[in-house]
Amino acid sequence: MTLKEKVVKQIPKYLKSFNEDIDYYNSIDERLSDYIDENLSNPESHNVYEILGVIRFLKLSNKYSFNI
């Protein structure tokens, strides 16, 4: 199993978290929520490092507050 396949298996839990907080990400910048949604909804079109970056961003944004 490749790294990308392992990462893609983790996507559903982050997609659920993202969908719950979509208004928060839209308040920061709509492009941010569009980019996150595109990465998580269509992982075949993105490389593993983009997906890992999005997952890391979501983990950190759930852990720490983001001042706008």
C-alpha positions as CSV (number, residue, x, y, z in Angstrom):
1,M,0.0,0.0,0.0
2,T,1.4,3.4,-1.0
3,L,1.6,6.4,1.2
4,K,-1.1,8.1,-0.9
5,E,-3.5,5.1,-0.4
6,K,-3.0,5.3,3.3
7,V,-3.6,9.0,3.4
8,V,-6.7,8.7,1.2
9,K,-8.2,6.2,3.7
10,Q,-8.0,8.9,6.4
11,I,-9.9,11.5,4.4
12,P,-13.5,10.6,5.4
13,K,-12.9,11.6,9.1
14,Y,-11.4,15.0,8.0
15,L,-14.0,15.6,5.4
16,K,-16.7,15.2,8.1
17,S,-14.8,17.7,10.4
18,F,-14.4,20.1,7.5
19,N,-18.1,20.0,6.5
20,E,-19.1,20.8,10.1
21,D,-16.8,23.8,10.2
22,I,-17.2,25.1,6.6
23,D,-18.6,28.4,7.7
24,Y,-15.6,29.0,9.8
25,Y,-13.2,28.4,6.9
26,N,-15.4,30.6,4.6
27,S,-15.1,33.4,7.1
28,I,-11.4,33.2,6.8
29,D,-11.3,33.1,3.0
30,E,-13.6,31.3,0.5
31,R,-10.6,30.2,-1.5
32,L,-9.3,28.3,1.6
33,S,-12.5,26.3,1.9
34,D,-12.6,25.7,-1.9
35,Y,-9.0,24.4,-1.8
36,I,-9.7,22.1,1.2
37,D,-12.9,20.8,-0.3
38,E,-11.2,20.1,-3.7
39,N,-8.3,18.2,-2.0
40,L,-10.5,16.0,0.2
41,S,-13.3,15.4,-2.4
42,N,-11.0,14.7,-5.3
43,P,-7.7,13.2,-4.0
44,E,-6.9,11.6,-7.3
45,S,-6.2,15.0,-8.8
46,H,-3.8,16.0,-6.0
47,N,-0.5,14.8,-4.9
48,V,0.0,13.2,-1.5
49,Y,1.9,16.2,-0.1
50,E,-1.1,18.5,-0.9
51,I,-3.5,16.2,0.9
52,L,-1.1,15.8,3.8
53,G,-0.8,19.6,4.1
54,V,-4.6,20.0,4.1
55,I,-5.0,17.3,6.8
56,R,-2.3,18.9,8.9
57,F,-4.0,22.3,8.5
58,L,-7.3,20.8,9.6
59,K,-5.7,19.1,12.6
60,L,-4.0,22.3,13.7
61,S,-7.1,24.5,13.2
62,N,-9.1,22.1,15.3
63,K,-6.5,22.2,18.1
64,Y,-5.7,25.9,18.1
65,S,-7.8,29.0,17.6
66,F,-7.2,31.0,14.4
67,N,-7.4,34.8,14.9
68,I,-8.7,36.5,11.8
